[in-house]
């Protein structure tokens, strides 16, 4: 269960999920399992990727994504965004786009990062990646 702890009771812990559902988890499960605390540390990394088409220069893409992510409100400056060549696939290069933000701003930065990726690709005029297109070119 993922959510915000509302109350730690004698037999159960009340958790409010991100979609605003109150869930009660038995304390045996709470104390006997691993817990990921997303709000313990001040900053959290947003994990996004950009699948580019064959022929798009990944080094140019990285520079464009760096500039776009730097302009997103609430992206942390004390931990710079990590924007790297993650993988090379048949469809083209994959760029990891990983800005950091305060936990309170996680979803805003997540969605704004998605929009920045789309905007960069559109403004650069890059084609959409397609494995089928690559097969046709080779054949």
Backbone as ProteinMPNN parsed JSONL, in Angstrom:
{"seq_chain_A": "XXXXXXXXXXXXXXXXXXXXXXXXXXXXXXXXXXXXXXXXXXXXXXXXXXXXXXXXXXXXXXXXXXXXXXXXXXXXXXXXXXXXXXXXXXXXXXXXXXXXXXXXXXXXXXXXXXXXXXXXXXXXXXXXXXXXXXXXXXX", "coords_chain_A": {"N_chain_A": [[0.853, -1.174, 0.0], [0.603, 2.139, -0.875], [0.91, 5.385, 0.343], [-0.068, 8.107, 2.522], [0.58, 8.069, 5.919], [-1.994, 8.243, 8.169], [-2.902, 7.615, 10.688], [-1.572, 5.773, 13.383], [-2.662, 3.064, 14.8], [-3.617, 0.84, 17.556], [-4.016, -1.768, 16.541], [-4.011, -1.455, 13.794], [-2.879, 0.463, 10.937], [-3.796, 3.491, 9.552], [-3.91, 4.531, 6.285], [-3.778, 6.971, 3.763], [-4.293, 6.726, 0.432], [-2.705, 7.765, -2.718], [-4.821, 8.286, -4.466], [-6.775, 9.149, -2.798], [-8.025, 7.281, -1.022], [-8.956, 5.813, 1.956], [-7.146, 3.454, 3.625], [-6.813, 0.662, 5.659], [-4.281, -0.996, 7.245], [-3.161, -3.956, 8.685], [-1.212, -3.948, 11.659], [0.673, -5.972, 11.998], [1.514, -6.521, 9.417], [2.521, -4.005, 8.729], [4.68, -3.661, 10.525], [6.121, -5.942, 9.978], [7.007, -5.982, 7.376], [8.923, -4.547, 4.614], [9.338, -1.012, 4.421], [8.851, 1.777, 2.404], [9.685, 5.035, 2.648], [8.619, 7.856, 1.348], [8.667, 10.495, 2.067], [10.59, 11.048, 3.926], [13.171, 11.979, 3.266], [14.311, 15.152, 2.02], [14.387, 15.601, -0.786], [13.328, 14.111, -3.86], [13.797, 11.881, -6.597], [12.593, 12.198, -9.858], [11.618, 9.872, -12.21], [11.904, 9.568, -15.548], [11.75, 8.702, -19.05], [12.903, 9.229, -22.397], [12.107, 8.092, -25.427], [13.726, 8.14, -28.393], [13.785, 8.636, -31.978], [15.514, 6.669, -34.475], [18.394, 8.164, -35.778], [18.134, 10.609, -34.541], [20.21, 12.799, -32.854], [21.642, 11.805, -29.928], [23.258, 13.247, -28.151], [22.765, 15.925, -28.72], [20.07, 15.899, -28.033], [20.225, 15.432, -25.276], [21.355, 17.85, -24.374], [19.301, 19.642, -25.091], [17.182, 18.645, -23.52], [18.267, 19.101, -20.972], [18.231, 21.915, -20.806], [15.464, 22.377, -21.016], [14.413, 21.025, -18.771], [15.636, 22.405, -16.717], [14.162, 24.716, -16.713], [11.772, 24.066, -15.553], [9.432, 24.718, -13.022], [10.176, 24.325, -9.539], [12.12, 22.334, -9.74], [14.87, 20.908, -8.212], [17.837, 22.692, -7.36], [20.062, 22.129, -5.883], [20.637, 19.477, -6.261], [21.49, 18.569, -9.238], [19.587, 17.903, -12.268], [19.636, 14.615, -13.658], [20.516, 13.719, -16.729], [20.884, 11.513, -19.153], [22.308, 9.266, -21.622], [20.574, 6.457, -21.763], [19.997, 3.999, -23.022], [20.341, 2.138, -26.091], [18.261, 1.342, -28.574], [16.454, -0.642, -31.029], [14.537, 1.084, -32.006], [15.732, 3.493, -31.587], [17.786, 5.902, -29.728], [17.527, 6.004, -26.099], [16.788, 8.303, -23.674], [17.477, 9.045, -20.338], [15.671, 11.01, -18.164], [15.903, 12.732, -15.369], [14.968, 14.652, -13.042], [15.364, 16.213, -9.795], [13.289, 16.94, -6.973], [11.503, 18.644, -4.327], [9.626, 16.602, -2.112], [6.973, 17.422, -1.849], [6.398, 18.539, -4.291], [6.5, 16.571, -6.154], [4.649, 15.292, -8.069], [3.858, 17.427, -9.677], [6.31, 18.163, -10.885], [6.861, 15.745, -12.146], [4.765, 15.523, -14.116], [5.207, 17.929, -15.507], [7.75, 17.409, -16.495], [7.225, 15.357, -18.32], [5.743, 16.874, -20.164], [7.729, 18.676, -20.961], [9.526, 16.992, -22.285], [7.959, 16.182, -24.482], [7.539, 18.687, -25.681], [10.192, 19.49, -26.343], [10.885, 17.515, -28.236], [8.958, 18.015, -30.216], [9.482, 20.739, -30.898], [12.05, 20.448, -31.924], [11.523, 19.033, -34.154], [11.744, 16.303, -34.389], [11.177, 12.976, -35.556], [8.648, 10.555, -34.625], [9.578, 7.619, -32.798], [9.853, 4.37, -34.303], [9.787, 0.984, -34.531], [8.81, -0.647, -36.521], [9.031, 0.949, -38.782], [11.805, 0.956, -39.052], [12.296, -1.706, -39.706], [11.173, -1.838, -42.242], [12.881, -0.158, -43.662], [15.259, -1.588, -43.625], [14.618, -3.96, -44.91]], "CA_chain_A": [[0.0, 0.0, 0.0], [1.338, 3.394, -0.953], [0.099, 6.507, 0.776], [0.372, 8.907, 3.664], [0.072, 7.528, 7.179], [-2.901, 9.167, 8.836], [-2.969, 7.265, 12.107], [-1.01, 4.499, 13.774], [-3.497, 2.589, 15.895], [-3.15, -0.307, 18.308], [-4.03, -2.967, 15.712], [-3.901, -1.149, 12.372], [-2.387, 1.77, 10.515], [-4.637, 4.109, 8.53], [-3.106, 5.149, 5.22], [-4.543, 7.592, 2.689], [-3.591, 6.461, -0.826], [-2.642, 8.954, -3.576], [-6.12, 8.57, -5.082], [-7.647, 9.581, -1.705], [-8.77, 6.17, -0.436], [-8.475, 5.455, 3.283], [-6.865, 2.024, 3.676], [-6.32, 0.248, 6.968], [-3.373, -2.129, 7.119], [-2.857, -4.546, 9.989], [0.128, -3.581, 12.118], [1.593, -7.084, 11.769], [2.057, -6.309, 8.073], [3.288, -2.761, 8.752], [5.939, -3.844, 11.239], [6.822, -7.126, 9.511], [7.406, -5.843, 5.967], [9.746, -3.383, 4.276], [8.583, 0.227, 4.237], [9.505, 2.846, 1.655], [9.196, 6.321, 3.13], [8.89, 8.833, 0.301], [8.722, 11.87, 2.584], [11.633, 11.163, 4.944], [14.237, 12.821, 2.73], [13.706, 16.362, 1.455], [14.296, 15.569, -2.241], [13.012, 12.836, -4.494], [14.112, 11.907, -8.022], [11.547, 11.849, -10.81], [12.169, 8.947, -13.21], [11.232, 9.587, -16.845], [12.616, 8.377, -20.174], [12.489, 9.737, -23.703], [12.478, 7.201, -26.539], [13.915, 8.939, -29.594], [13.847, 7.884, -33.228], [16.824, 6.471, -35.089], [18.814, 9.352, -36.516], [18.178, 11.763, -33.643], [21.497, 12.86, -32.157], [21.353, 11.758, -28.496], [24.001, 14.284, -27.423], [21.972, 17.149, -28.892], [18.843, 15.716, -27.253], [20.569, 15.611, -23.861], [21.508, 19.294, -24.122], [17.971, 20.265, -25.165], [16.427, 18.236, -22.338], [18.828, 19.799, -19.813], [17.712, 23.286, -20.802], [14.018, 22.349, -20.77], [14.156, 20.606, -17.39], [16.085, 23.494, -15.838], [13.127, 25.755, -16.699], [10.571, 23.579, -14.864], [9.348, 25.195, -11.632], [10.364, 23.408, -8.412], [13.218, 21.374, -9.911], [15.911, 21.241, -7.235], [19.115, 23.16, -7.898], [21.152, 21.551, -5.097], [20.94, 18.192, -6.901], [21.142, 18.833, -10.636], [18.933, 16.804, -12.983], [20.476, 13.619, -14.32], [20.008, 13.495, -18.087], [21.942, 10.668, -19.703], [21.972, 8.246, -22.608], [20.25, 5.281, -20.961], [19.992, 2.765, -23.799], [20.212, 2.265, -27.544], [17.341, 0.282, -29.004], [16.155, -0.685, -32.456], [13.753, 2.283, -32.328], [16.594, 4.662, -31.447], [18.333, 6.104, -28.382], [16.632, 6.283, -24.973], [17.399, 9.26, -22.77], [16.934, 9.117, -18.98], [15.442, 12.393, -17.748], [15.69, 12.506, -13.944], [15.132, 15.813, -12.162], [15.064, 16.075, -8.37], [12.387, 17.963, -6.469], [10.99, 18.405, -2.981], [8.558, 15.596, -2.168], [5.672, 18.089, -2.009], [6.224, 18.941, -5.689], [6.84, 15.432, -6.999], [3.752, 15.058, -9.207], [3.92, 18.591, -10.57], [7.543, 18.04, -11.662], [6.683, 14.548, -12.97], [3.952, 15.848, -15.291], [5.89, 18.98, -16.262], [8.86, 16.771, -17.203], [6.618, 14.717, -19.489], [5.413, 17.917, -21.133], [8.981, 19.222, -21.485], [10.037, 16.016, -23.243], [7.137, 16.3, -25.695], [7.789, 20.004, -26.273], [11.525, 19.469, -26.954], [10.827, 16.682, -29.443], [8.143, 18.725, -31.21], [10.201, 21.94, -31.344], [13.213, 20.022, -32.705], [11.045, 18.4, -35.386], [12.166, 14.912, -34.434], [10.087, 12.04, -35.836], [8.328, 9.583, -33.576], [10.296, 6.357, -32.999], [9.029, 3.282, -34.803], [10.561, -0.209, -34.884], [8.276, -1.135, -37.783], [9.644, 1.791, -39.81], [13.184, 0.52, -39.219], [12.286, -2.975, -40.412], [10.873, -1.551, -43.646], [14.06, 0.435, -44.272], [16.278, -2.619, -43.761], [14.16, -4.997, -45.832]], "C_chain_A": [[0.895, 1.231, 0.0], [0.416, 4.513, -0.519], [0.73, 7.243, 1.931], [-0.249, 8.336, 4.927], [-0.771, 8.601, 7.857], [-2.917, 8.911, 10.334], [-2.352, 5.889, 12.315], [-1.776, 4.041, 15.003], [-2.903, 1.372, 16.571], [-3.034, -1.556, 17.43], [-3.823, -2.697, 14.223], [-3.39, 0.254, 12.125], [-3.281, 2.273, 9.398], [-3.754, 4.864, 7.553], [-4.05, 5.731, 4.182], [-3.724, 7.44, 1.412], [-3.576, 7.716, -1.693], [-3.959, 9.296, -4.27], [-7.21, 8.808, -4.031], [-8.565, 8.477, -1.184], [-8.132, 5.844, 0.911], [-8.342, 3.939, 3.341], [-6.304, 1.703, 5.05], [-5.524, -1.036, 6.781], [-3.077, -2.639, 8.514], [-1.42, -4.26, 10.388], [1.138, -4.717, 11.986], [2.265, -6.935, 10.417], [2.948, -5.066, 8.059], [4.653, -2.988, 9.388], [6.751, -5.032, 10.735], [7.33, -7.042, 8.084], [8.329, -4.642, 5.787], [8.841, -2.178, 4.04], [9.446, 1.195, 3.445], [8.875, 4.154, 2.086], [9.594, 7.397, 2.122], [9.05, 10.255, 0.834], [9.814, 12.065, 3.638], [12.761, 12.092, 4.509], [13.615, 14.031, 2.028], [13.52, 16.32, -0.061], [14.028, 14.16, -2.74], [13.305, 12.958, -5.983], [12.916, 11.444, -8.834], [12.198, 11.011, -11.909], [11.348, 9.003, -14.487], [12.242, 9.172, -17.909], [12.03, 8.979, -21.444], [13.017, 8.789, -24.77], [12.547, 8.054, -27.798], [13.984, 8.048, -30.817], [15.293, 7.697, -33.662], [17.157, 7.731, -35.877], [18.83, 10.613, -35.684], [19.487, 11.695, -32.866], [21.249, 12.87, -30.65], [22.09, 12.835, -27.694], [23.304, 15.636, -27.544], [20.703, 17.069, -28.047], [19.107, 15.949, -25.772], [20.687, 17.094, -23.529], [20.165, 20.006, -24.15], [17.128, 19.91, -23.938], [16.948, 18.925, -21.079], [18.268, 21.209, -19.699], [16.226, 23.308, -20.458], [13.703, 21.994, -19.322], [14.575, 21.694, -16.405], [15.028, 24.591, -15.718], [11.853, 25.323, -15.98], [10.55, 24.121, -13.442], [9.505, 24.046, -10.642], [11.367, 22.29, -8.645], [14.343, 21.832, -8.996], [17.19, 21.69, -7.934], [20.284, 22.545, -7.139], [21.54, 20.153, -5.564], [20.537, 18.346, -8.364], [20.461, 17.636, -11.292], [19.958, 15.883, -13.638], [19.843, 13.322, -15.674], [21.119, 12.799, -18.853], [21.398, 9.752, -20.788], [21.796, 6.933, -21.853], [20.421, 3.981, -21.739], [19.964, 3.12, -25.279], [19.405, 1.063, -27.997], [17.163, 0.334, -30.515], [15.416, 0.58, -32.882], [14.596, 3.554, -32.283], [17.092, 4.793, -30.021], [17.248, 6.394, -27.345], [17.399, 7.187, -24.006], [16.691, 9.198, -21.417], [16.843, 10.595, -18.609], [15.002, 12.328, -16.294], [15.945, 13.777, -13.121], [14.813, 15.442, -10.713], [14.142, 17.213, -7.965], [12.022, 17.641, -5.025], [9.806, 17.456, -3.088], [7.177, 16.214, -2.353], [5.362, 18.414, -3.467], [6.419, 17.796, -6.677], [5.947, 15.323, -8.231], [3.736, 16.23, -10.171], [5.152, 18.489, -11.455], [7.469, 16.829, -12.586], [5.943, 14.897, -14.258], [4.589, 16.942, -16.139], [7.083, 18.424, -17.035], [8.351, 16.048, -18.439], [6.335, 15.745, -20.577], [6.676, 18.519, -21.751], [9.581, 18.286, -22.531], [9.279, 16.132, -24.564], [7.443, 17.606, -26.423], [9.156, 20.042, -26.979], [11.498, 18.687, -28.262], [10.054, 17.38, -30.559], [8.899, 19.92, -31.773], [11.409, 21.584, -32.207], [12.803, 19.38, -34.036], [11.46, 16.948, -35.525], [10.976, 14.003, -34.737], [9.832, 11.123, -34.645], [9.092, 8.293, -33.851], [9.345, 5.262, -33.466], [9.921, 2.115, -35.202], [10.11, -0.745, -36.239], [8.899, -0.362, -38.943], [11.079, 1.338, -40.083], [13.253, -0.802, -39.968], [12.044, -2.742, -41.895], [12.096, -0.982, -44.355], [15.12, -0.637, -44.544], [15.897, -3.622, -44.846], [14.279, -4.601, -47.275]], "O_chain_A": [[1.83, 1.334, 0.793], [-0.731, 4.586, -0.961], [1.894, 7.035, 2.272], [-1.462, 8.143, 4.996], [-0.313, 9.721, 8.084], [-2.941, 9.838, 11.143], [-2.577, 4.965, 11.534], [-1.575, 4.554, 16.104], [-1.817, 0.92, 16.209], [-2.073, -2.317, 17.554], [-3.494, -3.613, 13.469], [-3.461, 1.121, 12.995], [-3.504, 1.572, 8.411], [-2.959, 5.72, 7.939], [-5.005, 5.076, 3.764], [-2.609, 7.953, 1.311], [-4.348, 8.642, -1.443], [-4.196, 10.451, -4.623], [-8.401, 8.688, -4.317], [-9.747, 8.715, -0.934], [-6.923, 5.626, 1.0], [-9.319, 3.22, 3.128], [-5.418, 2.4, 5.544], [-6.018, -2.024, 6.238], [-2.778, -1.861, 9.419], [-0.514, -4.321, 9.557], [2.337, -4.461, 11.874], [3.461, -7.196, 10.286], [4.013, -5.076, 7.442], [5.67, -2.554, 8.847], [7.943, -5.13, 11.026], [8.023, -7.951, 7.626], [8.492, -3.826, 6.695], [7.729, -2.308, 3.528], [10.615, 1.411, 3.764], [7.674, 4.362, 1.912], [10.755, 7.798, 2.052], [9.525, 11.131, 0.11], [9.941, 13.16, 4.187], [13.248, 12.898, 5.301], [12.508, 13.937, 1.499], [12.59, 16.938, -0.578], [14.437, 13.168, -2.137], [13.09, 14.018, -6.571], [12.304, 10.42, -8.53], [13.219, 11.407, -12.471], [10.21, 8.534, -14.51], [13.45, 9.277, -17.697], [10.825, 9.205, -21.547], [14.225, 8.695, -24.99], [11.542, 8.625, -28.222], [14.216, 6.844, -30.705], [16.179, 8.458, -33.274], [16.3, 8.293, -36.56], [19.467, 11.595, -36.065], [19.828, 10.661, -32.291], [20.7, 13.843, -30.131], [21.59, 13.285, -26.663], [23.259, 16.404, -26.583], [20.306, 18.051, -27.419], [18.308, 16.589, -25.088], [20.17, 17.542, -22.506], [19.912, 20.882, -23.322], [16.442, 20.768, -23.382], [16.159, 19.296, -20.21], [17.878, 21.642, -18.615], [15.778, 24.163, -19.694], [12.82, 22.598, -18.713], [13.931, 21.879, -15.372], [15.003, 25.318, -14.725], [10.94, 26.133, -15.812], [11.542, 24.0, -12.724], [9.027, 22.937, -10.879], [11.462, 21.378, -7.824], [14.723, 23.003, -9.005], [17.576, 21.139, -8.965], [21.384, 22.445, -7.682], [22.65, 19.694, -5.294], [19.353, 18.26, -8.688], [20.72, 16.49, -10.923], [21.007, 16.325, -14.107], [18.76, 12.741, -15.747], [22.152, 13.393, -19.163], [20.196, 9.494, -20.865], [22.771, 6.364, -21.36], [20.917, 2.988, -21.208], [19.616, 4.235, -25.668], [19.817, -0.084, -27.825], [17.66, 1.24, -31.184], [15.633, 1.092, -33.98], [14.224, 4.572, -32.867], [16.858, 3.913, -29.192], [16.197, 6.95, -27.663], [18.511, 6.87, -23.582], [15.465, 9.286, -21.347], [17.819, 11.336, -18.726], [13.877, 11.925, -15.999], [17.031, 13.946, -12.568], [14.087, 14.483, -10.447], [14.196, 18.305, -8.53], [12.207, 16.516, -4.559], [9.061, 17.508, -4.066], [6.299, 15.593, -2.954], [4.196, 18.55, -3.84], [6.495, 18.015, -7.886], [6.464, 15.266, -9.347], [3.608, 16.028, -11.378], [5.055, 18.707, -12.662], [7.97, 16.887, -13.709], [6.421, 14.608, -15.354], [4.519, 16.888, -17.367], [7.397, 18.916, -18.119], [8.977, 16.117, -19.496], [6.64, 15.53, -21.75], [6.689, 18.838, -22.939], [10.089, 18.745, -23.554], [9.886, 16.176, -25.634], [7.589, 17.621, -27.646], [9.265, 20.567, -28.087], [12.025, 19.144, -29.276], [10.46, 17.336, -31.72], [8.954, 20.101, -32.989], [11.759, 22.331, -33.12], [13.631, 19.206, -34.93], [11.524, 16.416, -36.633], [9.88, 14.235, -34.227], [10.688, 10.945, -33.779], [9.244, 7.904, -35.009], [8.178, 5.23, -33.075], [10.731, 2.245, -36.12], [10.925, -1.239, -37.017], [9.254, -0.948, -39.965], [11.517, 1.339, -41.233], [14.158, -1.01, -40.776], [12.666, -3.404, -42.726], [12.327, -1.287, -45.525], [15.797, -0.599, -45.571], [16.75, -4.078, -45.607], [13.929, -5.381, -48.161]]}, "name": "protein", "num_of_chains": 1, "seq": "XXXXXXXXXXXXXXXXXXXXXXXXXXXXXXXXXXXXXXXXXXXXXXXXXXXXXXXXXXXXXXXXXXXXXXXXXXXXXXXXXXXXXXXXXXXXXXXXXXXXXXXXXXXXXXXXXXXXXXXXXXXXXXXXXXXXXXXXXXX"}
